[in-house]
Amino acid sequence: MSNIVAIVGRPNVGKSTLFNRLTGMRQAIVDSMAGVTRDRHYGKSDWNGIEFSVIDTGGYVVGSDDMFELEIRKQVSLAMEEADVILFIVDSKEGLTGLDEEVADMIRQSGKKVFLVVNKVDSSEHINDATEFYSLGLESLYPISAINGSGTGELLDDVVKEFANTEVDESTDLPRIAVIGRPNVGKSSLVNALLGVERNIVTPVPGTTRDSIYTRYNAFGFDFMLVDTAGLRKKGKVFENIEFYSVMRSIRTIESSDICLLLLDATQGIEAQDINIFHLIEKNNKGVVIVVNKWDLVEKSTNTHLSFEKAIRERIAPFSDVPIVFTSVLNKQRIHKTLETAKEVFENRQRRITTSKLNEVLLPILAQHPAPSYRGKQIKVKYITQLKTAFPAFAFFCNYPQQVKDPYKRFVENRLRENFKFHGAPVKIFFREK
């Protein structure tokens, strides 16, 4: 399972600055599409070879000051429930506030490892400003400057020690298929239909499935761990963005899975939140099958199926080499087709191509369609090899690798997909110096 670090604290103490430093981002990732807010506050970090996820609880509250306390309480509560480690950020320049004390009261009851991070200690002269926070009664106090990075090394040294004894699930050798999607798209119903029993509670109430539920599926030639997750949902209040809670619950499941079945509601089409989940799956390099449920409820004409599929592929581009299965879970239509497709994607994600085959097939194509030249000099790919990663990743050795731009990388990825079967699996392309 992945390790999750949650950054909590009242507004304007530097949570997002610390998040950006830990994840190596100059600024939080922003998508121009309305409603796609999740990726801004979720990132990967690595310290001394230990990888973990970082969640920034800041930036979700938009509205008047009186909304802050309620929103912070919700976010801290969820962080305590879902995270492995909590970084509680306070501001040395403003000093201890009543809201800091309220957050501390909640955190003390969590039972989780908490690091009290006193931010904006920009020089040794201000180190004494941190001492008043000892009154919060939290053991570990770390004076840092998120803006220039001082003190963060010592903090991370101690944070990663908490991950040393993380339990490993005994069933990790089995493929993990996660059932992902917004509430009421039929996730639990799909799991129950596959298992033939009421293993999970099925109810139309959003948020019923609070936690990830793992069930082994061993029938009809399939053997894997089936995962049912809490859905993502969007509340109607203008003060709230897409919910903070559901992403924390879904991240752990997506990260620990091999393949995600992303369920859509055919009666609603593909929405911004569906795109957001898709990008989360893609960012984690997981295989994906898009499952359009409730297809029996859609009025059909000659090209309904094709136009629906086209609309989905346009929205998920550029990674559109993804299988789409149309089902009715209620009527048990094409449920096993969903599993067969997931199995194929699992095999595609594990596919290894020999170095000789890669060079034999791709080098002539790239020689005929080279990357745009750099300062009049031709960029030439000399050698290609597949990297030893859990997902398809390839190194292209060439001169001027830093000058190869994204459009050409997409061209190369498309040639890889045309010649080798990676349907449903994200592919990573790296250009490196020969």
C-alpha positions as CSV (number, residue, x, y, z in Angstrom):
1,M,0.0,0.0,0.0
2,S,1.1,3.5,-0.6
3,N,2.1,5.9,2.2
4,I,0.0,9.1,2.4
5,V,1.2,12.3,4.1
6,A,-1.5,14.9,4.7
7,I,-0.6,18.6,5.2
8,V,-3.1,20.3,7.5
9,G,-3.4,23.6,9.1
10,R,-5.4,26.9,9.1
11,P,-5.4,29.1,5.9
12,N,-2.3,31.0,4.8
13,V,0.4,29.2,6.9
14,G,2.2,27.9,3.8
15,K,0.6,24.5,3.2
16,S,0.7,24.8,-0.6
17,T,4.3,26.1,-0.5
18,L,5.4,23.1,1.4
19,F,3.4,20.8,-0.9
20,N,5.1,22.3,-3.9
21,R,8.5,21.8,-2.3
22,L,7.9,18.2,-1.4
23,T,6.5,17.3,-4.8
24,G,9.0,19.2,-6.7
25,M,6.4,21.4,-8.4
26,R,7.0,25.1,-9.0
27,Q,3.3,25.5,-8.8
28,A,0.4,23.2,-8.2
29,I,-0.8,21.5,-11.3
30,V,-3.7,23.4,-12.9
31,D,-6.1,22.2,-15.5
32,S,-8.1,24.7,-17.5
33,M,-11.2,22.5,-17.5
34,A,-13.8,23.6,-15.0
35,G,-14.2,21.2,-12.1
36,V,-10.8,19.5,-12.5
37,T,-9.4,20.6,-9.2
38,R,-8.1,17.4,-7.6
39,D,-4.7,17.2,-9.2
40,R,-3.7,20.5,-7.8
41,H,-3.5,19.1,-4.3
42,Y,-2.2,15.6,-4.9
43,G,1.4,14.8,-5.7
44,K,4.2,12.2,-5.4
45,S,7.3,12.7,-3.3
46,D,10.5,10.7,-2.8
47,W,13.0,11.0,0.0
48,N,16.1,8.7,0.1
49,G,14.4,6.3,-2.2
50,I,11.2,6.0,-0.3
51,E,8.2,7.2,-2.3
52,F,5.0,8.6,-0.8
53,S,1.9,10.6,-1.7
54,V,1.4,14.1,-0.5
55,I,-2.1,15.6,0.0
56,D,-2.5,19.4,0.5
57,T,-5.7,20.2,2.4
58,G,-5.3,23.8,1.5
59,G,-7.0,25.6,-1.3
60,Y,-10.4,23.9,-1.1
61,V,-12.3,26.6,0.7
62,V,-13.7,29.5,-1.4
63,G,-16.0,31.8,0.3
64,S,-16.4,34.0,3.4
65,D,-14.2,33.7,6.5
66,D,-17.0,32.0,8.5
67,M,-16.7,29.0,6.2
68,F,-13.1,28.4,7.1
69,E,-13.5,26.7,10.5
70,L,-16.1,24.2,9.2
71,E,-14.1,23.3,6.2
72,I,-10.8,22.9,8.1
73,R,-12.6,20.7,10.6
74,K,-13.8,18.4,7.8
75,Q,-10.5,18.2,6.1
76,V,-8.5,17.6,9.2
77,S,-11.0,14.9,10.3
78,L,-10.6,13.1,7.0
79,A,-6.8,13.5,7.0
80,M,-6.6,11.9,10.4
81,E,-8.7,9.0,9.2
82,E,-7.0,8.3,5.9
83,A,-3.3,9.5,6.1
84,D,-0.4,7.6,7.6
85,V,1.4,10.7,8.7
86,I,0.1,14.2,9.4
87,L,2.1,17.4,8.9
88,F,0.5,20.1,11.0
89,I,1.6,23.5,9.7
90,V,1.7,26.6,11.8
91,D,3.0,30.1,11.1
92,S,5.9,31.4,13.3
93,K,5.4,35.0,12.2
94,E,1.8,35.2,13.2
95,G,2.3,33.1,16.3
96,L,-0.2,30.7,18.0
97,T,-3.9,31.4,17.2
98,G,-7.1,30.0,18.5
99,L,-7.7,28.1,15.2
100,D,-4.3,26.4,15.6
101,E,-5.3,25.2,19.0
102,E,-8.6,23.9,17.7
103,V,-6.8,21.9,14.9
104,A,-4.3,20.6,17.5
105,D,-7.2,19.4,19.7
106,M,-8.6,17.3,16.8
107,I,-5.2,16.0,15.8
108,R,-4.3,14.9,19.4
109,Q,-7.2,12.5,19.2
110,S,-6.2,10.9,15.9
111,G,-3.7,8.3,17.1
112,K,-1.7,9.0,13.9
113,K,1.9,10.2,13.9
114,V,1.9,14.0,13.8
115,F,4.8,16.3,13.0
116,L,4.3,19.9,14.2
117,V,5.9,22.0,11.4
118,V,6.6,25.6,12.3
119,N,6.9,27.4,9.0
120,K,8.4,30.8,8.0
121,V,11.5,30.3,10.2
122,D,13.6,31.9,7.5
123,S,16.8,32.3,9.5
124,S,18.4,31.1,12.7
125,E,17.5,34.5,14.2
126,H,13.8,33.5,14.2
127,I,14.3,30.0,15.7
128,N,13.0,31.2,19.0
129,D,9.7,32.2,17.4
130,A,8.9,28.5,17.2
131,T,9.1,27.8,20.9
132,E,5.7,29.1,21.8
133,F,4.2,26.2,19.8
134,Y,5.5,23.7,22.3
135,S,2.4,24.7,24.3
136,L,0.3,22.7,21.9
137,G,1.6,19.6,23.5
138,L,2.7,17.8,20.4
139,E,6.1,15.9,20.6
140,S,7.8,16.5,17.3
141,L,8.4,20.2,16.5
142,Y,10.3,21.1,13.3
143,P,11.2,24.8,12.4
144,I,11.3,25.1,8.6
145,S,11.1,27.5,5.8
146,A,8.9,26.1,3.0
147,I,9.9,28.9,0.7
148,N,13.7,28.2,0.8
149,G,13.7,24.6,2.0
150,S,15.7,25.0,5.3
151,G,14.8,22.4,7.9
152,T,12.8,20.2,5.4
153,G,15.6,17.6,5.2
154,E,15.5,16.9,8.9
155,L,11.7,16.8,8.8
156,L,11.6,14.3,5.9
157,D,14.3,12.1,7.5
158,D,12.0,11.5,10.4
159,V,8.8,11.3,8.3
160,V,10.1,8.4,6.1
161,K,11.2,6.5,9.2
162,E,7.4,6.1,9.9
163,F,7.1,4.1,6.7
164,A,9.8,1.6,7.5
165,N,7.3,-0.8,9.1
166,T,4.4,-0.4,6.7
167,E,2.6,-3.7,6.4
168,V,2.6,-5.5,3.1
169,D,-0.6,-7.1,2.0
170,E,-0.2,-10.8,1.6
171,S,-2.2,-11.0,-1.6
172,T,-0.1,-8.5,-3.6
173,D,0.9,-11.3,-6.1
174,L,-2.7,-11.3,-7.4
175,P,-3.7,-8.7,-9.9
176,R,-5.7,-5.9,-8.3
177,I,-8.7,-4.6,-10.2
178,A,-10.1,-1.4,-8.7
179,V,-13.7,-0.4,-9.3
180,I,-13.6,3.4,-9.5
181,G,-16.2,6.1,-10.2
182,R,-18.6,8.7,-8.9
183,P,-21.4,7.7,-6.5
184,N,-24.4,5.9,-7.9
185,V,-22.8,4.8,-11.1
186,G,-23.1,1.1,-10.0
187,K,-19.7,0.2,-8.4
188,S,-21.0,-1.9,-5.6
189,S,-23.7,-3.4,-7.9
190,L,-21.0,-4.5,-10.3
191,V,-19.0,-6.1,-7.5
192,N,-22.1,-7.9,-6.2
193,A,-23.1,-9.0,-9.7
194,L,-19.6,-10.5,-10.3
195,L,-19.5,-12.3,-6.9
196,G,-23.1,-13.4,-7.0
197,V,-23.6,-12.4,-3.4
198,E,-24.4,-9.3,-1.5
199,R,-20.8,-8.9,-0.4
200,N,-21.1,-5.1,-0.3
201,I,-24.0,-2.9,0.8
202,V,-25.7,-1.6,-2.3
203,T,-27.7,1.5,-1.7
204,P,-28.6,4.7,-3.7
205,V,-27.2,6.9,-0.9
206,P,-24.0,8.6,-2.0
207,G,-21.0,7.8,0.1
208,T,-22.3,4.5,1.4
209,T,-19.0,2.7,0.6
210,R,-16.8,4.6,3.0
211,D,-13.6,2.5,2.6
212,S,-12.0,0.3,0.0
213,I,-13.3,-3.3,0.3
214,Y,-11.1,-6.1,-1.1
215,T,-12.6,-9.3,-2.2
216,R,-10.9,-12.2,-4.0
217,Y,-12.6,-13.2,-7.3
218,N,-11.8,-16.7,-8.4
219,A,-14.2,-18.0,-11.0
220,F,-14.6,-18.6,-14.8
221,G,-10.8,-18.7,-15.2
222,F,-10.2,-15.4,-13.4
223,D,-8.3,-14.9,-10.2
224,F,-7.7,-11.4,-8.8
225,M,-8.5,-9.0,-6.0
226,L,-11.6,-7.0,-6.7
227,V,-11.7,-3.5,-5.1
228,D,-14.8,-1.4,-4.4
229,T,-14.0,2.2,-3.5
230,A,-15.8,5.2,-2.2
231,G,-17.0,7.4,-5.0
232,L,-16.1,10.9,-5.9
233,R,-19.0,13.3,-5.5
234,K,-19.7,17.0,-5.9
235,K,-21.8,18.9,-3.4
236,G,-24.1,21.6,-4.6
237,K,-22.7,24.3,-2.3
238,V,-20.9,27.1,-4.1
239,F,-18.3,27.2,-1.3
240,E,-17.0,23.8,-2.0
241,N,-15.0,22.4,-4.9
242,I,-15.0,18.7,-5.8
243,E,-14.9,16.9,-2.4
244,F,-11.6,16.6,-0.7
245,Y,-12.6,13.4,1.1
246,S,-13.3,11.1,-1.8
247,V,-9.9,11.6,-3.4
248,M,-8.0,10.6,-0.3
249,R,-10.0,7.4,-0.2
250,S,-9.6,6.7,-3.9
251,I,-5.9,7.6,-4.2
252,R,-4.9,4.7,-1.9
253,T,-6.9,2.2,-3.9
254,I,-5.8,3.5,-7.3
255,E,-2.2,3.5,-6.3
256,S,-2.3,-0.1,-5.0
257,S,-4.2,-1.4,-8.0
258,D,-3.0,-2.7,-11.4
259,I,-6.1,-2.0,-13.4
260,C,-9.0,0.4,-12.8
261,L,-12.5,-0.1,-14.1
262,L,-13.7,3.5,-14.4
263,L,-17.5,3.3,-14.3
264,L,-19.6,6.0,-16.1
265,D,-23.3,6.6,-16.0
266,A,-24.6,6.3,-19.5
267,T,-27.6,8.5,-18.7
268,Q,-25.3,11.4,-17.7
269,G,-22.4,11.0,-20.2
270,I,-18.8,11.7,-19.3
271,E,-18.5,14.6,-16.8
272,A,-15.7,16.7,-15.5
273,Q,-15.4,14.5,-12.4
274,D,-15.0,11.4,-14.5
275,I,-12.2,13.1,-16.4
276,N,-10.6,14.0,-13.1
277,I,-10.6,10.3,-12.0
278,F,-9.3,9.2,-15.4
279,H,-6.3,11.6,-15.0
280,L,-5.6,10.3,-11.5
281,I,-5.5,6.8,-12.9
282,E,-3.3,7.9,-15.8
283,K,-0.9,9.8,-13.5
284,N,-0.4,6.7,-11.5
285,N,0.4,4.6,-14.6
286,K,-2.4,2.2,-14.0
287,G,-4.2,0.2,-16.7
288,V,-7.8,1.4,-17.3
289,V,-11.0,0.1,-18.8
290,I,-13.9,2.6,-19.2
291,V,-17.2,0.8,-18.3
292,V,-20.3,2.7,-19.4
293,N,-23.0,1.4,-17.1
294,K,-26.8,1.8,-17.4
295,W,-26.6,1.4,-21.2
296,D,-30.1,-0.2,-21.1
297,L,-31.5,3.2,-20.1
298,V,-30.3,5.1,-23.1
299,E,-32.5,5.6,-26.1
300,K,-30.6,4.3,-29.1
301,S,-30.5,5.2,-32.8
302,T,-28.1,3.9,-35.5
303,N,-24.9,5.6,-34.3
304,T,-25.6,6.1,-30.6
305,H,-22.9,3.7,-29.5
306,L,-20.2,5.2,-31.9
307,S,-21.0,8.8,-31.0
308,F,-20.9,8.1,-27.3
309,E,-17.6,6.4,-27.6
310,K,-16.2,9.2,-29.8
311,A,-17.3,11.8,-27.1
312,I,-15.4,9.9,-24.4
313,R,-12.2,9.5,-26.5
314,E,-12.2,13.3,-27.3
315,R,-12.5,14.1,-23.6
316,I,-9.8,11.8,-22.4
317,A,-7.3,12.7,-25.2
318,P,-4.3,12.4,-25.7
319,F,-4.4,9.1,-23.9
320,S,-7.4,7.7,-25.8
321,D,-6.1,4.2,-26.6
322,V,-8.4,2.8,-24.0
323,P,-11.0,0.0,-24.2
324,I,-14.7,1.1,-23.6
325,V,-17.2,-1.5,-22.6
326,F,-21.0,-0.8,-22.6
327,T,-22.9,-2.7,-19.9
328,S,-26.0,-2.9,-17.8
329,V,-25.0,-4.2,-14.4
330,L,-28.7,-4.5,-13.4
331,N,-29.3,-6.8,-16.4
332,K,-25.9,-8.5,-16.1
333,Q,-25.1,-7.5,-19.7
334,R,-21.5,-7.8,-20.8
335,I,-20.2,-8.1,-17.2
336,H,-17.8,-10.8,-18.1
337,K,-16.7,-8.9,-21.2
338,T,-15.6,-6.2,-18.7
339,L,-13.4,-8.8,-16.8
340,E,-12.0,-10.2,-20.0
341,T,-11.0,-6.7,-21.1
342,A,-9.5,-6.0,-17.8
343,K,-7.4,-9.2,-18.0
344,E,-6.2,-8.1,-21.5
345,V,-5.2,-4.7,-20.2
346,F,-3.3,-6.3,-17.3
347,E,-1.4,-8.4,-19.8
348,N,-0.7,-5.3,-22.0
349,R,0.6,-3.4,-19.0
350,Q,3.0,-6.2,-18.2
351,R,4.2,-6.6,-21.8
352,R,7.9,-6.7,-22.4
353,I,9.4,-6.0,-25.8
354,T,12.9,-7.1,-26.5
355,T,15.5,-4.5,-27.3
356,S,16.3,-6.0,-30.6
357,K,12.6,-6.0,-31.7
358,L,12.1,-2.4,-30.5
359,N,15.1,-1.2,-32.6
360,E,14.2,-3.3,-35.6
361,V,10.7,-1.9,-35.8
362,L,11.0,1.7,-34.5
363,L,14.4,2.9,-35.7
364,P,13.4,2.9,-39.4
365,I,10.1,4.7,-38.6
366,L,12.0,7.4,-36.5
367,A,14.6,7.8,-39.2
368,Q,11.9,8.5,-41.8
369,H,10.1,10.9,-39.4
370,P,12.8,12.5,-37.2
371,A,12.2,15.1,-34.5
372,P,12.4,18.7,-35.5
373,S,16.0,19.8,-35.8
374,Y,17.7,21.8,-33.1
375,R,19.7,24.9,-34.3
376,G,20.1,23.3,-37.7
377,K,21.3,20.0,-36.3
378,Q,19.3,16.8,-36.8
379,I,18.1,15.0,-33.7
380,K,18.8,11.3,-34.2
381,V,17.6,8.3,-32.1
382,K,20.4,5.8,-31.9
383,Y,19.0,3.1,-29.6
384,I,15.8,2.1,-27.8
385,T,15.2,-0.1,-24.8
386,Q,12.3,-0.8,-22.4
387,L,12.9,0.1,-18.8
388,K,12.4,-2.3,-15.9
389,T,9.3,-0.7,-14.4
390,A,5.9,-2.0,-13.4
391,F,4.3,-0.3,-16.4
392,P,5.4,0.2,-20.0
393,A,8.3,2.8,-20.1
394,F,10.9,3.2,-22.8
395,A,14.2,5.1,-23.1
396,F,15.1,6.6,-26.5
397,F,18.9,7.4,-26.6
398,C,19.7,10.3,-28.8
399,N,21.6,13.6,-29.2
400,Y,20.0,16.7,-27.7
401,P,17.3,14.7,-25.7
402,Q,16.2,17.9,-23.8
403,Q,15.2,19.4,-27.2
404,V,12.6,16.7,-28.0
405,K,9.2,18.3,-27.4
406,D,5.9,16.8,-26.3
407,P,4.2,16.6,-29.8
408,Y,7.1,14.3,-31.0
409,K,6.9,12.2,-27.8
410,R,3.2,11.7,-28.6
411,F,4.1,10.7,-32.2
412,V,6.6,8.2,-30.8
413,E,4.1,6.8,-28.3
414,N,1.5,6.4,-31.1
415,R,4.0,4.4,-33.2
416,L,4.7,2.2,-30.1
417,R,1.0,1.6,-29.7
418,E,0.5,0.8,-33.4
419,N,3.3,-1.8,-33.4
420,F,3.0,-3.3,-30.0
421,K,-0.2,-4.0,-28.0
422,F,-0.5,-1.5,-25.1
423,H,-4.3,-0.9,-25.3
424,G,-5.5,0.5,-22.0
425,A,-2.0,0.9,-20.5
426,P,-0.3,4.3,-20.1
427,V,3.1,4.4,-21.8
428,K,6.0,6.6,-20.6
429,I,8.6,7.9,-23.1
430,F,12.0,9.2,-22.0
431,F,14.6,10.7,-24.3
432,R,18.1,10.3,-22.9
433,E,21.7,11.3,-23.8
434,K,23.5,8.6,-25.7
